[in-house]
Amino acid sequence: MRTLSALGAAGAAVLLTATAGAAAMGTAAPSPPPAPKPQITDAAVDRAVARLDRTVEDMMRRTGVPGVSVAVVHDDKVVHIKGYGLRRTGESATVGPDTVFQIASLSKPVSSTVVAGTLTGPREWDDRTVLPGFSLKDPWVTDHVTTADLFSHRSGLPDHAGDLLEDLGYDQAYILDHLRLEPLGAFRASYAYTNFGFTAAAEAVARAKGSSWQKLSADTLFKPAGMTRTSTEFSAFVNSPDHAATHVKNADGTWSPRFVRDPDAQSPAGGVSSTATDMARWLRLQLAGGTLDGKRIIPADTLARTHVPAIVSQPANAVGTTSFYGLGWNVGYDSAGRLRLSHSGAFELGANTNVTMLPLERLGIVVLTNGAPVGLPDAVALDFFDYAEHGKVSTDWLALAASAYAAALEPPDGSTTDYAHPPTTAQPARDSAAYTGTYDNPYYGKATVTADDNGALTLALGPEPLRFPLTHYDGDTFSFMTAGENAVGRTGVIFADGTLRIEYLDADHLGTFTQR
């Protein structure tokens, strides 16, 4: 899978705004539209909150997701906060409001809040991003790219640039340095979701303040807002005695904690861990324009800039809904003209989260889960707002969200070869010595092919390295099972004229290695 740190992969980051518009089909927009007014009453919120337990428990039963934590904020009050299920399957510890979850790409709006807190005015978002050693393939773009460009995924970097390097074990410094080799799309005219472009901008802000990203986040937001269990470091999450282990779904439909996802390399984009209690405080701050408990924490104007569209993320769909990306936020407008902010987070290795807000209604919900993405947090949020706004649920949001995630998680277009089943006319491989040796690649580094005493080949990739047994397919073509957050199943390795090309690494034509 491409890293689905948000439901932004393959254009699906805008599920909430698009589907929320679908709920209002048939409602003609007035022309010219009047200024939007609040429409959700306190009683309507109370009714929506009253059915949340049943909604969450039903969706957990349907999906099998082990643990969930939910908080709802309305009019600067936490009107619902509760944990459901287990922190880890096979154990008895339950999820509570203070259980720490990895929030994946829900980190992005948290990080944009941090940056907003460091700026003296909204125009500073448009300052050039300067990070030592950071450059892009086009020198002109390097000289002009800003924090806003990278926080809104409009730098021209390709979708999820750098994520495969992270999967292979490269650290943040290596990944950011090698983004200079990525081909660029149209600067400020194309949207492509990039964790490491976002990370580069955040790290540049921290460096400019003479700080680490973790310290800047703590000093600017976490400590002032009383977010006592929130961190940007994996060690804080995994060492917390009350943390939710990440789970994946097994072939038999059960869930188990088989993987550990360390996102430190992309910490600003996907490395935050938090609790429903802390995220409720952050929601209150967001909905109050940067204040919390009567104290100004984030400047109102720099925070407001994060809520403004910066790039079209998905053109108008069949119901006329256009989706945008702001600065760390999916930004949309419903048929009543109300601003809707949302973001999803997902690690296919075991986490899925969502936040959705209607600022005009001063209403927001955050849903944290410890299961791989099957749409539960998005569906809970959609169901909640649907009921609060209309007094009924217009569709099966879980089925819709699950379908959107399944589509987003499909491997990118590429090979249609079924490497698990060699052709009946397959040609034999040459002697193993024809393939062994060391191969170099300017982007992915060194690849080494070795053979054991029986001639079986192993491919080694990455700095550790990771080792992948090769299976013969046909002639000089082999295959191996990919691993990690961006795994795509079995991929091809093609040897030719002193080179090897690894198919799943070659989407941007960077996957060919040359023998020394």
C-alpha positions, 0 to 999 in steps of 0.5 A, a space after each residue: 500500500 501507499 502510506 495511507 497516513 490520511 484518507 488523502 491517498 489517490 484523491 480519497 483524502 476528501 471523503 468527508 467533504 464529498 460524502 457530506 455533500 452527498 447527504 444534502 443531495 436535492 437541496 438547491 443552493 440559493 443564488 446568491 447565497 446568504 451568509 451561513 447561519 448556525 443550524 444545529 440546535 443544542 437538542 439536536 447535538 444531545 440527540 446525536 450524542 445519545 446514540 453515539 454508544 450504539 453507533 460505535 459499538 455496532 460499527 466495532 461489531 461489524 468490523 471487529 476493530 478492537 479499540 476505539 476512543 471518541 470525544 465530542 466538543 460543542 460550544 467549548 464543552 466536552 459533551 461526550 468522551 469515552 473509550 470502547 473495547 480493548 487496548 490489545 487483543 488477548 489481554 483484558 486492559 480496556 480503552 479509556 479517554 486517556 489511552 494513547 493512540 497513534 493518530 497517524 495523519 491526524 498529526 497534520 492539523 495538529 502540526 499546522 496548529 503548532 506552526 500557526 503558534 510560531 508565526 507573527 502573522 498569516 503572511 509568514 506562511 508564505 515565507 520560503 522554506 529553508 532547511 539545510 540540505 533540502 532542495 527539489 529537482 527544479 532550482 527555481 521551485 527550491 528558491 520559491 517553495 514556501 511553508 504553505 506550499 508544502 503544508 498544502 501538498 502543492 509543491 509538485 512533489 509526486 504522491 507520497 514521495 519518500 514514503 518507500 525510502 522510509 519503508 526501507 529503513 532510511 532516516 529523515 535526513 536521508 529521505 529529505 535530502 533525496 527528495 531532490 531526485 523526485 520528478 516534479 509536477 506543476 508547482 502550485 497547480 497540482 495536488 499530491 499528498 506528500 508526508 515528507 514535503 510536509 515534514 521538510 517544512 515543519 522541520 524548517 520552522 523548528 530549525 528557524 526557531 532553534 528548536 527540535 520539532 518535539 520541543 517546539 510542539 510541546 512548548 507551543 501547543 502541548 504544554 500551554 493547552 494541557 495536552 499532557 499525554 501528547 507527543 511527536 516521538 514514537 518512544 513516548 507512545 510505545 513506552 506509555 503504560 496505557 497505550 493502544 497497540 496497533 492491529 491488523 486484520 487476519 485472513 480469518 477475520 480476527 485482529 492481532 497486533 502483528 506490527 509496530 509502526 515507528 513514524 519518527 522519520 515523518 513525525 510532523 506529518 504522521 508521528 503524533 500520539 495522543 488521547 481523546 482527552 487531549 484531542 478534545 482540548 485541541 478541538 476546543 482550541 480550534 473551535 474557539 479560534 486559538 483560545 482555551 480556558 480563557 487564554 490565548 494560545 495560538 494567534 487567531 489570524 495565523 490559525 485561521 489561515 490553516 482553514 482556508 483552501 490552498 489547492 483543489 484536492 478533488 474537482 467538483 463531483 457529481 453533486 457539485 462538491 469541490 474539495 480543497 486542502 488547506 494547511 494541514 486540513 481537508 477543507 470543504 463547504 456544504 450546501 448551506 455554505 458552512 465551512 467543514 474541516 476534516 482529516 483522517 489518519 491511517 497506518 495500514 500496519 494498524 491505526 485509523 483516526 478522524 477529526 471533523 469540525 463545523 466551526 460555525 456550529 462550534 461542533 467537532 468530533 474526534 475518533 481514534 482507533 487501534 485497527 488498520 483502516 476499514 473506515 470506522 472512524 470516518 463512518 462514526 463522524 459522518 453518522 454523527 454529523 448526519 444525525 445532528 444535522 438531519 435528525 436521521 441517518 441518510 445512508 450506511 456510512 460504514 459501507 461507504 467509508 469502507 469502500 472508499 478505503 478499499 479503493 484508496 488502498 489498492 496498489 497503484 497502477 503498474 504491473 498486471 503480472 501475477 508473479 505468484 504464478 509463473 507462465 507454463 512456458 517460463 524460460 529457465 534462469 541463468 546460473 546464480 553468478 549472473 545475478 549476484 553482486 552489488 548494484 547502485 541507485 542514486 535514490 534508493 542506495 545500494 542493492 545487493 544480490 547474494 546466492 546460498 549454496 543451493 543457488 537461491 538468491 536474496 536481495 538486500 535493500 536499505 541501510 540495515 539492510 532488509 532481506 528479501 528471498 527472490 523467487 524465479 518467475 521467467 528468464 531473468 525476471 524474479 519476484 519477492 514479497 514487499 513489506 512495510 506500510 507501503 507493501 503491494 504484495 509480490 513485485 518483480 525484479 528484472 535483470 538486464 544488461 548489468 542492471 536490475 529494476 525493482 518494479 514497485 520502486 519504479 513508479 517515478 522511474 527511480 527504481 533501476 539499479 546499476 551493477 558496480 
